[in-house]
Amino acid sequence: MSAKDYELLKKKSAAAGLSANAWLMAQLATNRPVLHWEAETWEAIRFMDEAGREINAIARDFNSGYGTAEQLRRAVHLLGAVYEQLYALRKKGYLHAA
C-alpha cells in the first residue's frame, strides 16, 4: 500500500469513526469482492444439472419401489462430487459457490 493509499484509508476510517482495521473489515462485510470465473462457473452448473437429473431418476426408481443399493451409492457419490466441485470453485475465489 502506498503512502497515498494509506492516507486515504485513514481519512475514510476517521470519517466513519472507526480504526483503519475496523473500517476495512466493515467494507469487506458489505462490499465483498465477487470474482467471476465464467468458464468454471458454467462447468459447475452443467455438472450440477447432469447430476441432479441422474439423482432424480434414482429417486423416481426408489419411489416406485425398484431402487437398488447400487443406485443409492451412485446418488451419494454424485452428491459428493457436486460438493467437491463447488468447494473447488469456492477455493478459487468465487465466494457464492458454496
N, C-alpha and C positions, 0 to 999 in steps of 0.2 A: 504494500500500500504506500502510495506516495505521500509526501507531507501535505500536499494539497487535498488529497482524498481524506486524510486523517482529520484535517481542519474542518472539512465539510461534515464528516461524521460527528465530530464534537459539536458543531453548530446545531445539527439536526437533533442530536440526543439531548442537548441542553434545552432546545425549544420544546421538546416533549417532556422535559423534567425527568429524564432517565439517564442512567450511566450509558456509556457507549455500548457496553456489552448487552445491557438490558434492551436498549433500543434495537440493536442488531437482532436479538432473539425475537423481539416483538415483530420486526419486519419479516423474519423467516416464518413466523407463525401465520402471518396474514398475507404475505406476498411470496408464498413458496415458489421456487422456480419449477417450472414444468418443462421437462426435456421431452421432445417428441422424437421418437425413434420409429419413423413411419414404417419401414420395411419390417422391423422386428415386431412392432405392434400388430400389423396386419397378419403376420405369420402366426402370432399367438392367437389372434381372433379366429383365423381359419382353423387352427388346431382345436380350439375350444368348440367351434361349431361341429367339426367332424367327430370329436369325442362325445359331445352331447347327443348327437344323432345316434351313435352306437350305444351309449348308455340308455337312451330312451327305448331303443329296440330291445335291449336286455330287460328293462323294466316291464315292457309290454309282455314279454315272454313269461316273466315271473307272475305278473298279474293274471295271466291266463292259465297258470299252473304248470307251464312247461319249462321253467327256468332250471338251469343246471348250476352246479357248484363251479364249474369252469367259467361259465358266463359271469357269475358273481365275482370271481377272481379277476376276470378281464375288466369288469366295471371298476373295481377298486384300483386296478393298475392304471386305468385311464384317468381316474380322478387324481391319482398321484402324479401322473405325467403332466396333467393340466397345472397342478400346483407347482411342480418343478419349473415348468416353462414360464409361468407368471413370476415366480420368485427370481429366476434368472433375469427376466426383463426388469424387475424392480431393482436388482443389484446394479444394473447398467445405468440407472438414474431415472427411470420412469416411475415417479412416485405413486401414481394412481393405479398401478398394475395389480397390486395385491390387496 
